[in-house]
Amino acid sequence: MTKEKKIHIEQFAEADLTGLREDLLKSGLDSWQAADLISSFLAARGYGVSTQDARKAAFHMEAIGCSLRCLQEELEKIAQFM
């Protein structure tokens, strides 16, 4: 028998995601500034993220015009519980 591990996936509040998405899309931030914003967003919620992962996520989100669901998925990939 194998035991299944339950993985906790953070569901960020839709209002928080909407605010972050608007900030990323409308503020004209470069990828470094966007990575800082993503890092701050996660840190405020008890998560850390590597600078490199935050930059990759910011670039990816910018390139595809990320939806809220996409943003949630990107944050899930990079968030590290502190």
N, C-alpha and C positions, 0 to 999 in steps of 0.2 A: 504494500500500500504506500502511496505517496501522499504526503500532506500538502495541501494547497496553502500557499501563503496569501494572506489578504493584504493587498496594497491599498493604502489610503491615498485617495486622489482628492486634492483640495479643490473644492468648488468655490471659486471667488465670487463675491456678490456681483450680480449683473451691473448694478450701478457703478461699482468700482471698476469693472472691466470697461464699461462704456466711457468713463472718465479717462482711463488710461489710453484707450484707443483714440479718443478725440485728441488728447494731448500729443500722442505720437503722430497722428495724421495731419493735424492742423497747425502745429507750432513751428514747423520748418526745422526741426532738429536734425543734426547730422547723426550718423550712426553711433558716434561716441556719446553724444548727449542723450540719444534715445536709450542706449545701454545703461547710462546712469539713471535715467528715469525708471527703467524696468527694475534695476537693482534696488532703487529706493522703494518702489511699489512692493517688491517682495520682502524687503527688510522690514517694512512697516507691518507686515503680516507674519513675521517670525521666520522668514526664509532667507537663505543666502543664495548667491549665484556667482559663478565665476565671471570675471569681466569678459573673457573670450566667449563664453556661452551667451551672455547678454547681448554682445555685439552681433553674434550670428543670428540670434532670434530677432533682433531689431532689423537687421538687414533683410531677413526672410519675410518678416511681417510687412516691411516697406515694399518689397518687390512684388508681393501678391495682393496688397491691399486687404489685409487680414480682417475677417469677420470676427464677431465676438467669440464664436465657437473656436475658430482658428487661434485667436489670442489665448483662450483658455488652454488649448492643447499645447501651444508653445510654452506657456508658463509652467504647465505640468512637467514638460520635458526638462526644464532647466532649474526649477526650484529645488533647493536642498534644505531639508528641515534642519533648523539650528537647535 
